């Protein structure tokens, strides 16, 4: 008949089939949310410490949270229709259950400190990551120590790394806040022992230690020698040591006096007496934030020498000798940590060797690296 299209008939032996995929599950979850809100077909009630009851469906909660899945399949709660959740407050639990049904949640500075541990407990990884991302954008010198503690407590590695880096980069502001005064002695030691502190003068490290101890003098004074071990007194100016450090009454004990004498002896030594002092010990090792002038190689007898000049203490120091005596080598510094020496002349001939010095290691020394493809000089 005219106007009708012929429907092709399959000649295959297998039956014809067509797979249809639902375009969106949003409508389904809207229905489930409505059923929950009207307490229809609900088979579980979650009760918080304040007596609030939150209704739900076991299968929905278990599909989103391994915590609930284990609870409703392997533990005593699987046969109960009322479960008491003591670890969470009702507002936080309501937000998380709403998220499971709706896929939406609002993270704010007022609720994030409750949401993060709750999401970690219920194993809602999406919410945990959302909270960590939010906290990372809110890092400030007034809260970074608290954020770091939160990240460490709830196993948030990326947030922990970000907060630690922020603290080191904003050290001068961080130590002025009240959060710093509430740190434990171990936390203060970990902070001030870092080579990566962005501190222009070591005097600031010394002052923050005295401030922390003085804040609770009776209980903290005994910890001062342990803290002073990590203050790099030799890197303070000699005038500051004589006018401030020596005059500090809290340092009137044997070990602290030893550290002061070590610093004064360091300043009294000449350049030729400081050979091999990179580092002599942790207290004479500049932090990565410190700026020094590094000199590699030279001429004649000293072709394999490494020296640096520290403008803060106005002294030259000798470093580890290079494995190969050379002149006219190319030098490069990577991330303020690694110094590369490439090519140059040795015994009158060009070379293709590459050596690297890791200044962040406890005992820096020149190590061999992969040779260049060709010999080069005057790079």
Secondary structure as GFF3:
##gff-version 3
##sequence-region A 1 379
A	DSSP	alpha_helix	26	37	.	.	.	ID=ss1
A	DSSP	beta_strand	44	47	.	.	.	ID=ss2
A	DSSP	beta_strand	53	56	.	.	.	ID=ss3
A	DSSP	alpha_helix	58	64	.	.	.	ID=ss4
A	DSSP	alpha_helix	66	74	.	.	.	ID=ss5
A	DSSP	three_ten_helix	76	79	.	.	.	ID=ss6
A	DSSP	beta_strand	82	84	.	.	.	ID=ss7
A	DSSP	alpha_helix	90	102	.	.	.	ID=ss8
A	DSSP	alpha_helix	112	122	.	.	.	ID=ss9
A	DSSP	alpha_helix	125	137	.	.	.	ID=ss10
A	DSSP	alpha_helix	144	153	.	.	.	ID=ss11
A	DSSP	alpha_helix	157	169	.	.	.	ID=ss12
A	DSSP	alpha_helix	171	174	.	.	.	ID=ss13
A	DSSP	alpha_helix	178	181	.	.	.	ID=ss14
A	DSSP	alpha_helix	185	192	.	.	.	ID=ss15
A	DSSP	alpha_helix	203	215	.	.	.	ID=ss16
A	DSSP	alpha_helix	217	220	.	.	.	ID=ss17
A	DSSP	three_ten_helix	221	223	.	.	.	ID=ss18
A	DSSP	alpha_helix	224	228	.	.	.	ID=ss19
A	DSSP	three_ten_helix	233	235	.	.	.	ID=ss20
A	DSSP	alpha_helix	238	240	.	.	.	ID=ss21
A	DSSP	pi_helix	241	245	.	.	.	ID=ss22
A	DSSP	three_ten_helix	249	251	.	.	.	ID=ss23
A	DSSP	alpha_helix	254	268	.	.	.	ID=ss24
A	DSSP	three_ten_helix	271	273	.	.	.	ID=ss25
A	DSSP	three_ten_helix	282	284	.	.	.	ID=ss26
A	DSSP	beta_strand	292	296	.	.	.	ID=ss27
A	DSSP	three_ten_helix	300	302	.	.	.	ID=ss28
A	DSSP	beta_strand	306	310	.	.	.	ID=ss29
A	DSSP	beta_strand	315	318	.	.	.	ID=ss30
A	DSSP	beta_strand	330	334	.	.	.	ID=ss31
A	DSSP	beta_strand	338	342	.	.	.	ID=ss32
A	DSSP	beta_strand	345	346	.	.	.	ID=ss33
A	DSSP	beta_strand	349	350	.	.	.	ID=ss34
A	DSSP	beta_strand	354	358	.	.	.	ID=ss35
A	DSSP	beta_strand	366	368	.	.	.	ID=ss36
###
